[in-house]
Amino acid sequence: MFGWFKRRKEGLMAKMVAYTHVGRIAFISGILEALKAQGIPENQLHGVAEAASAWALNGTLPEGSSLTVAQAQEHAMRVLRAHPAMQELAVQTARVEAWCIYAQGGVPSVEITPVLLIFGKSHPVSPDPKSYPAMVFQYISTLSVDAQANIRAWIKQAKQGSE
């Protein structure tokens, strides 16, 4: 009797999970651009950006990172304090990810990501299935043309991989 509702919910969850992946890619693209503007050497740029974004969104460092937690935090905080739109993207991405885990029957982790802990009060409005994708794509439109092209290529590759 309620099969249509279950299918609709599953479809919505799949879309929202996909949007969080795009939100994460947009976030790391923004971190890359900001760190490049700060003069981080090209040979260190990707490692620093990966560590800073992992710390902000997950509270951990990627395996094999050459940075310490304090260094990753310093880079992430410098960028996030200078870019309120990036703060909002990170906060809302963390919220939507937790919502998707809960809606799929899981329990979101008890640990609060650093970005939620530090900037959550600054962005109190919770996202919904319409506002979050719009916010992600609005943020992407503020990135450089090259970053936008990289994100589009990633989305295209992800779609081809899932078909």
Order of alpha helices (4+ residues) and beta strands (2+ residues): alpha-alpha-alpha-alpha-alpha-alpha-alpha
